[in-house]
Amino acid sequence: MSIIRVTMNGTERKVSDDSTILDYTRGTNEEVPNVCYHPSLGAIETCDTCMVKVNGEIVRACSTEFKEDDVIETLTPDVDQAQKIAMDRILHNHELYCTVCDYNNGGCEIHNTVEAMRVEHQSVPFETKPYEKDYTNPHYRYDPDQCILCGRCVEACQDVQVTETLSIDWERERPRVIWDNDVPIGESSCVSCGHCSTVCPCNALIETNMEGEAGYMTGLKEDTLRPMIDITKDVETGYSSILALSNMESKMRDDRIEKTKTVCTYCGVGCSFDVWTKDREILKIEPQAEAPANGISTCVKGKFGWDFVNSEERLQNPLVRENGQFVETTWEHALNVIQKNFTSIKEESGNDALAFISSSKTSNEESYLMQKLSRSVMGTNNIDNCSRYCQTPATQGLFRTVGYGGDTGTIEDIKNAELIITVGTNTSESHPVLATRIKSSHKLRNQKLIVSDIRKHEMAERSDMFIQPKPGTDLVWLNAVAKYIIDQGWQDEEFINERVDYYDDFVKELEMYTIDYAVEQTGLSREELIGIAESIHEADTTCALWAMGVTQHSGGADTSTAISNLLLVSGNYGRNGTGAYPLRGHNNVQGATDFGSAPNLLPGYQSVEDEEVRHKFEQGWNTKLSSEVGMTNHEMVDAMHEGRLRSLYLKGEEMALVDSNINYVQQGFEKLDFFVVQDIFLSETAKFADVVLPASPSLEKDGTFVNTERRIQRLYKALDPLGNSKPDWEILQLVANRMGADWNYSHPSEIMAEAASLCPFFEGVSYERLEGYDSLVWPVTKEGQDEPLLYESRFQFPNGKARFYPVHWTEPQTFGEQYDLHVNNGRMLEHFHEGNMTYKTEGITLKTPDNFVEISPELAEERGLESGALVRLKSPYGAVRIQALVTDRVKEKQLYIPMNNSGESAINRLTSSEADKDTDTPAYKEAQVFMEVLSTDGEAPMPKNNFRYGNPQPQNGVEVERKWKRNDYIFPGDMVRKENR
């Protein structure tokens, strides 16, 4: 980038030579008219309203970069004439009826540009198109009559989301946006991510919840609305009067529509956006370009999966079990019951007869209070969270090798890496917005992608190399690739010598992991293994991403360690575009452990066994703390059965379904003397409780979450708590004070301030520094300096060096010969976990109404069944009845069951209590079954309108060149030049 001199409108300017004219003028009083341009999409070049003159030639400002000594004119009559020609063409495709339009909320690009250009009349009248509105998607609709063919939606779908569903058919007489190969939206490959409605500059694409709700007159029926529009057009004296009226109506909407910034409550990507509400109605989710993790991006859950907030099934009053039945009661009575039982159990059996489980869904402040309640009020370190079910092994692997238990960098580093290696992660369904950054870089910026998974999914299909090792053998090929790199002399010697310890020990322990040994154990070929090593060697920057396909094994921590070792061998830490990224599954599973909900760690990863640390917290909390490491949630289940654990207080976790071997877990619940569950629904877990406390979801409270990047973000209260429900932090304070504490928090900001005062990690975190879309990526210094990229100068060990940590393969569990089928499990894009929240959204359920088991074509043929067949799967620990879906996503004797079921097909009826040997994370991925065919066919469990049956049409953006080739298209500058000759 260089600073150059140009002349604009007679004035000399200093500008950057990599800036376009439109970029330079946006937001100033010289802004050039523009409609199709979007800062997150760049120059699309379809609308032609941004005409300017450069060195005597009329050009598009959106795509014209400055050059030394350019003379630019934006206000001349011929420029104005060219701009108005372009706007005429837009208004030929779009009918202005702003006052009765749901999109009249201040952001309509057409309305605003017509007003800015002072257009009073159009010379080419509006003409309807021969197409009907498309309502076949339950979440948004398309109105071709209002579509100006700007192509923003296509650019977003093709090159940002990279679902590659939308395009414009430029060749038909009246062009329009089409889905796939011109099918209704509801029959296409559309994943309902909402990018298209987010970037649409007008009301052509709009969320269905907005229709008829946004304005004061937008709910009118068509037979009333149409005559009003026609009368207005007949008597209009010019657009300025119409727009003045619509501006007044738009301002009035501000009095009844609230726009509140929040953070998504689903996966760990940490998308933030504005939620639009009218009373308790959720009208739409509107992402903002400044959102640090996601920008304009969302997935179907974050954009449309919020109906659970107003579900009739929400708990609104406390419940107490009396005579075997739940009865609604007052908060006072529920707290009395809790106080009585907690006190008696503590007096009779000691502090450690009680345990507490915090939630990955609730805020950092609420996890902090849960562990404070456990430790400072009840006197036990028996506190854990669902990180134990998924990411604790990854954290352990990073603790061993680099010192911090979180992602090395940010999503930008993943986006900018030359090579991405994913291991055991179905990223496009489990972390969909993060996956878009990989898909886009892979498509547009030559990023290379290697995928290792036992099941074929979208990322596998897009990859440059897809390997399918035998289940549970990832550590073997990771070690073998590391050894091959060293044997070839490709290791980063300078990096290792200067920044890593224990290299010689590591090399010695790798001796057995030859390529031949890896081929034998993993089933991969020599060519695949060597190809991975060569790719790492050839790439300047490599990021490794992994998830539950790695961590949920008997050797999950060791495999996570092996990934980090491989990155150290190749020098892929401490630089932009490098590092380790264990993708966090829940919105605040990172924060739950960060803020101390772990049996061995106080907030900020400070050990409960460290006397100095304990003393600091004892002074801060004015109480004595136990030095005994508490029980993990996995150990708690055994303790229930053994009678050592008599009481459990569980907040916001569906443990009855998501723990492994749930038959055993549920039997443990029944043996508890006293069980308290705090949730927004009467979950399967809550049904075992003695007291159920009604909590509030994220939209009904203030707080903060930490995403997979280590990014701390604020969420703001958008709605009042429903009924007599309360935010979790308020409930915890009530319980603590009933048990003798003297907590007096009036706002979560006070809780964060307390945590920051006790944790060097978060020392500089405050609500003032997290205003709006501002965020901080821990660790954060007292001065507020955060660290988005770790390890640039030192690793988190006393001498500043990383550590090679040799690990060996733990073979997966073995089962009897009768259990001849391996069962894998994981998430689906449209549902989250067991579906307690997403099944409340009708549009999501419509597309994926129930669970199923994926069966390979070869196994289906062998067993004589088709999609829709009913089968019984039986493991040593339980059985499920479930419908079959025949698909080549799985192969041979591999099965796959999504997690989204709370009934008789719940996957954890089949899993065992075996766990990772180092962290107690259940070995969910090590399950074997035999299959009984109950019926050979039936109605397929996945409806034909599911996006997986669609037919995407990949292309690079909107392909505007096809528009320019049309016989009826003439560049406005050429028309002006011809007319003015």
QUINOR-V515875 format. One record per run of one state. SS is the DSSP state (alpha for helix, beta for strand, coil for the rest). FROM is the first residue (numbers start at 1). TO is the last residue. If there is no record, write none. Layout:
BEGIN
{{SS | FROM | TO} {SS | FROM | TO}}
END
This chain:
BEGIN
{{coil | 1 | 2} {beta | 3 | 8} {coil | 9 | 10} {beta | 11 | 16} {coil | 17 | 19} {beta | 20 | 20} {alpha | 21 | 25} {coil | 26 | 37} {beta | 38 | 38} {coil | 39 | 41} {beta | 42 | 42} {coil | 43 | 50} {beta | 51 | 54} {coil | 55 | 56} {beta | 57 | 60} {coil | 61 | 64} {beta | 65 | 65} {coil | 66 | 70} {beta | 71 | 73} {coil | 74 | 76} {alpha | 77 | 93} {coil | 94 | 97} {alpha | 98 | 100} {coil | 101 | 108} {alpha | 109 | 117} {coil | 118 | 133} {beta | 134 | 134} {coil | 135 | 139} {beta | 140 | 142} {coil | 143 | 143} {alpha | 144 | 146} {coil | 147 | 151} {alpha | 152 | 161} {coil | 162 | 165} {beta | 166 | 168} {coil | 169 | 176} {beta | 177 | 179} {coil | 180 | 182} {beta | 183 | 183} {coil | 184 | 184} {alpha | 185 | 187} {coil | 188 | 194} {alpha | 195 | 199} {coil | 200 | 204} {beta | 205 | 207} {coil | 208 | 221} {alpha | 222 | 235} {coil | 236 | 238} {alpha | 239 | 253} {coil | 254 | 257} {beta | 258 | 263} {coil | 264 | 271} {beta | 272 | 278} {coil | 279 | 280} {beta | 281 | 287} {coil | 288 | 299} {alpha | 300 | 304} {coil | 305 | 306} {alpha | 307 | 310} {coil | 311 | 313} {beta | 314 | 314} {coil | 315 | 317} {beta | 318 | 322} {coil | 323 | 324} {beta | 325 | 329} {coil | 330 | 330} {alpha | 331 | 349} {coil | 350 | 350} {alpha | 351 | 353} {beta | 354 | 357} {coil | 358 | 363} {alpha | 364 | 377} {coil | 378 | 382} {beta | 383 | 384} {coil | 385 | 385} {alpha | 386 | 389} {coil | 390 | 391} {alpha | 392 | 401} {coil | 402 | 410} {alpha | 411 | 416} {coil | 417 | 418} {beta | 419 | 423} {coil | 424 | 426} {alpha | 427 | 430} {coil | 431 | 431} {alpha | 432 | 444} {coil | 445 | 447} {beta | 448 | 452} {coil | 453 | 457} {alpha | 458 | 462} {coil | 463 | 464} {beta | 465 | 467} {coil | 468 | 473} {alpha | 474 | 487} {coil | 488 | 492} {alpha | 493 | 499} {beta | 500 | 501} {coil | 502 | 502} {alpha | 503 | 509} {coil | 510 | 514} {alpha | 515 | 522} {coil | 523 | 525} {alpha | 526 | 538} {coil | 539 | 541} {beta | 542 | 546} {coil | 547 | 547} {alpha | 548 | 551} {coil | 552 | 555} {alpha | 556 | 569} {coil | 570 | 578} {beta | 579 | 582} {coil | 583 | 588} {alpha | 589 | 594} {coil | 595 | 600} {beta | 601 | 602} {coil | 603 | 605} {beta | 606 | 607} {coil | 608 | 610} {alpha | 611 | 621} {coil | 622 | 632} {alpha | 633 | 642} {coil | 643 | 646} {beta | 647 | 651} {coil | 652 | 654} {alpha | 655 | 658} {coil | 659 | 661} {alpha | 662 | 671} {coil | 672 | 673} {beta | 674 | 679} {coil | 680 | 680} {beta | 681 | 681} {coil | 682 | 685} {alpha | 686 | 688} {coil | 689 | 690} {beta | 691 | 695} {coil | 696 | 697} {alpha | 698 | 700} {coil | 701 | 702} {beta | 703 | 706} {coil | 707 | 710} {beta | 711 | 715} {coil | 716 | 725} {beta | 726 | 726} {coil | 727 | 727} {alpha | 728 | 738} {coil | 739 | 747} {alpha | 748 | 758} {coil | 759 | 759} {alpha | 760 | 762} {coil | 763 | 767} {alpha | 768 | 770} {coil | 771 | 775} {beta | 776 | 777} {coil | 778 | 801} {beta | 802 | 803} {coil | 804 | 820} {beta | 821 | 826} {coil | 827 | 837} {alpha | 838 | 840} {coil | 841 | 841} {alpha | 842 | 847} {coil | 848 | 852} {beta | 853 | 855} {coil | 856 | 856} {alpha | 857 | 863} {coil | 864 | 869} {beta | 870 | 875} {coil | 876 | 877} {beta | 878 | 886} {coil | 887 | 893} {beta | 894 | 898} {coil | 899 | 906} {alpha | 907 | 909} {coil | 910 | 914} {beta | 915 | 915} {coil | 916 | 921} {beta | 922 | 922} {coil | 923 | 927} {beta | 928 | 935} {coil | 936 | 946} {alpha | 947 | 949} {coil | 950 | 959} {alpha | 960 | 964} {coil | 965 | 971} {alpha | 972 | 979} {coil | 980 | 981}}
END
